[in-house]
Amino acid sequence: MNVRKRKISKELRVQVLVRDKYRCKMCGRSKDEVSLHVDHIIPVAKGGTDEIDNLAALCSDCNIGKSDYLFTDYSNISLIPEDIEKFFKFYHDERIGRFEQYHWYCFFRQPGGSLSSQGEFHHSWKITDTEFALSSNRSAFEERRKQEEMVKFKEIIRKELAKQRKRMIVTEEGLELI
């Protein structure tokens, strides 16, 4: 049986995009970063409907990449918790030569593991003396880079989880990979 894709009305598309805060429900990127599609969570070919609860905003990368996922509801789509940054740990190394090194860490519990079975994501960057010298406000420059690197770190985590076909959820113990 050949099921043709139904066109979703503009009004319904807008409702879904507003509800999903103009962000991809899988990777979290915004409409300012990628173009967004409105996709059926349960495909029409498998009995899915055009009801708003069966629709979600997805970027084209995630829409194409989710082909072998079968979701039962849209709350299962997100690869990382919306507020994952509250679990990030920031470290600043002591000065080394002509640069300073910074780190973001995100610790999580491994699937099926005990509380001592921890994993981590790590992202580091350097700021050189030259970069500091070109800035009129060292602490503002440092804070801006810290925030930019946090955005990069979240993207690194999303991509790695998508590659592993895993998700991260919040439990009583903290973050857990499933």
C-alpha positions in Angstrom: 0.0 0.0 0.0 1.5 3.3 -1.0 0.6 6.1 1.5 1.1 9.6 0.2 2.4 12.2 2.6 -0.3 14.6 3.6 0.3 18.3 3.6 0.0 19.9 7.0 -2.0 23.1 7.1 -0.1 26.4 7.7 -2.1 27.0 10.8 -1.2 23.6 12.3 2.5 24.1 11.3 2.6 27.4 13.2 0.9 25.8 16.3 3.5 23.0 16.3 6.4 25.4 15.9 5.1 27.8 18.6 4.5 24.8 21.0 8.0 23.5 20.3 9.5 27.0 20.8 10.9 27.1 17.2 13.5 24.4 18.2 14.2 21.0 16.8 12.8 18.5 19.4 15.7 16.1 18.8 18.8 18.3 18.7 17.5 21.5 20.2 18.8 23.8 17.4 16.6 26.9 16.8 15.0 28.4 13.7 17.9 30.8 13.6 20.4 28.0 13.2 18.5 25.6 10.8 15.3 25.3 8.8 12.6 23.5 10.7 10.1 20.9 9.4 7.0 19.7 11.0 7.1 15.9 11.1 4.8 13.1 12.1 6.1 11.3 15.2 4.3 8.1 14.2 4.4 8.1 10.4 1.1 8.2 8.5 2.1 4.9 6.9 2.1 3.3 10.4 -1.2 4.8 11.5 -0.1 8.2 12.6 -2.5 11.1 12.4 -2.3 14.9 11.8 -3.3 15.6 15.4 -1.0 18.1 17.0 0.2 15.5 19.6 1.6 13.4 16.7 3.6 16.3 15.2 6.9 17.8 16.2 9.4 20.4 14.9 12.5 18.8 13.5 15.5 20.2 11.6 16.2 18.5 8.3 19.2 16.6 9.7 17.2 15.1 12.5 14.2 14.5 10.3 16.3 12.5 7.9 18.3 10.8 10.7 15.3 9.6 12.7 14.1 7.2 10.0 14.7 4.1 12.1 13.4 5.6 15.4 9.8 4.9 16.3 8.5 7.2 18.9 5.3 6.8 20.8 5.0 10.4 21.9 6.8 13.6 21.3 8.3 13.8 24.8 10.6 10.9 23.8 12.2 12.9 21.0 14.7 15.1 22.8 18.3 13.7 22.9 19.3 16.0 25.9 17.3 17.6 28.7 16.3 21.2 27.9 18.2 22.5 30.9 21.3 20.2 30.5 23.7 23.2 31.2 22.8 23.1 34.9 24.7 19.8 35.0 27.8 21.2 33.3 31.0 21.8 35.4 33.4 24.6 34.4 37.1 24.4 35.0 39.9 26.9 34.3 43.4 25.6 34.2 46.4 27.5 35.6 48.1 29.6 32.9 50.4 27.7 30.6 52.8 29.8 28.5 51.0 32.3 26.3 47.5 30.9 26.8 44.8 29.9 29.3 42.8 26.7 28.9 39.2 26.2 29.9 37.0 23.1 30.1 33.3 22.2 30.2 32.5 18.7 31.6 29.2 16.9 31.7 29.1 13.8 33.9 26.4 11.1 33.6 25.5 7.6 34.7 26.1 4.8 32.2 23.2 2.7 31.0 22.5 -0.2 33.3 25.4 0.8 35.5 25.7 1.4 39.2 26.0 4.9 40.6 29.8 4.5 40.4 29.5 3.7 36.7 30.1 7.2 35.4 30.8 8.6 32.0 31.6 12.1 30.8 31.6 14.5 28.0 34.4 17.0 27.8 35.1 20.1 25.8 38.1 22.4 26.1 39.3 25.6 24.5 42.2 28.0 24.8 42.4 31.8 24.8 45.8 33.2 23.8 47.5 36.3 25.2 46.9 38.0 21.8 43.2 37.4 22.0 43.1 38.9 25.5 45.2 41.9 24.3 42.7 42.6 21.4 39.8 42.7 23.9 38.9 46.0 25.7 37.4 44.0 28.6 39.1 40.8 29.5 36.4 39.4 31.8 33.6 40.2 29.4 35.6 38.6 26.6 36.3 35.5 28.7 32.6 35.2 29.7 31.4 35.6 26.1 33.7 32.8 25.0 32.6 30.6 27.9 29.0 31.0 26.8 29.9 30.4 23.1 31.8 27.3 24.0 28.8 26.1 26.1 26.6 26.2 23.0 29.3 24.3 21.0 29.5 21.7 23.9 25.7 21.1 23.8 26.0 20.5 20.0 28.9 18.1 20.5 26.9 16.1 23.0 23.8 16.0 20.8 25.8 14.8 17.8 27.5 12.1 19.8 24.2 10.9 21.3 22.6 10.8 17.9 25.6 8.8 16.6 25.3 6.4 19.4 21.5 6.3 19.2 21.3 7.2 22.9 19.4 9.9 24.9 20.2 11.6 28.1 17.5 12.0 30.8 17.4 13.5 34.3 16.9 11.0 37.1 17.1 11.4 40.9 20.8 10.6 40.7 21.5 13.2 37.9 22.0 12.6 34.2 21.6 9.1 32.8 22.3 7.8 29.3 19.7 5.5 27.9 
